[in-house]
Amino acid sequence: MGREHVHFRKHAIAIVVPAYNVERHIAEVLRGLPGYVRHVIVVDDASKDGTAEVVAAVAARDRRVVLLRHTKNQGVGGAMVTGFRKALELGADVVVKIDGDGQMDPSYLPDLLTPLLLGEADYTKGNRFRDFQALRQMPWIRRLGNMALSFAAKAATGYWNCFDPTNGFLAIRSEVLRQLPLERIDHSYYFETSMLSYLYLVGACVRDVPIPARYGDETSNISIRRVLMTFPLKLLRTFLRRIVLKNYLYDFNMESVFLLAGLPLLLFGLIFGSYKWAYYAGLGIPAPTGTVMLPTLSVILGIQFLLSAISIDLQSVPTKPLSPPLEERHR
């Protein structure tokens, strides 16, 4: 069933717009939202300009628009958590995130919504790397950063089938959203990756949707220096948490066994081998055959076990949606 057969107006679709200092763009973004959207929740994250006043003026003409205001800036993740809670309170079936700076084209909303309404996915997200022509419009610093972060985020979150993890054009079924610990979602620009990490732990099916980004005269609030300083540690923490919870709390399988055997063998081989190499090199004599073979075999076996664990992890991406089709429910 294609998107032309999906009746979007039958469903409670909510848009959450995190807004910070976007008074020049927010009115146009809100006017561009299609009529089938039932709720539009704008979270003004303590903007220093007239963002809230512009949204209030739009809300006076459009009853769908709800304005929520933070007295203290909480970051895009904090704004989204506030918006998510309001969307669930309003009884939304699907919640979509659209930024307030105009970079996200609402004409692609059906591409995000259709897999969710048909029960083909629990969470959909944009992927700016599928369209080469559109990709050329992306600033090179963002392109380079996304390429590096994408691979690290795949390993950290477990969604090896997804690319462009920092893409903020996303949609989620409310049944799945209710299962996430919203109080633990990261409030910074790590928000999207944090979402993916918790989606993996509940077994949600995530699908990439090719959507080119639009870049105009908007000003990015992302600090590249801050990203480089904070993301690596957060990605490492996310990866370790996922591995421990997946393999030693929620389940115990062959990947768990391979990790338990492979990591100690590899570390033993490297540490013991390095120590013995330095010891015999200092004496100026060759190391005995047994002393050489023991760490060598340990390293080889350790690498083999870890490669087997990685192979299992690559095949463990959730592919079965948790949420049933909404279209069938409304027939």
Protein Blocks (a to p, Z undefined) as FASTA:
>chain_A
ZZklpcfklpccddddddehilkmmmmmmmmpcfklmbdcdddehiablmlmmmmmmmmm
mmkbccdddfbdebjklmmmmmmmmmmmnopabdcdddfkopacfklmmmmmmmmmnopa
fbdcddfklpmklmmmpcfklmmmmmmmmmmmmmmnopambghklbcbdcddfklmmmpc
fklpcfblmlmmmmmmmmmmnopacddddddddddfbccfbdfklmmmmmmmmmmmmmmm
mmmmmmmmmpccfklmmmmmmmmmmmmmmmmmmmmmmmmmmnopacdfklmmmmmmmmmm
mmmmmmmmmmmmmmmccfbdfbdcfklmmZZ
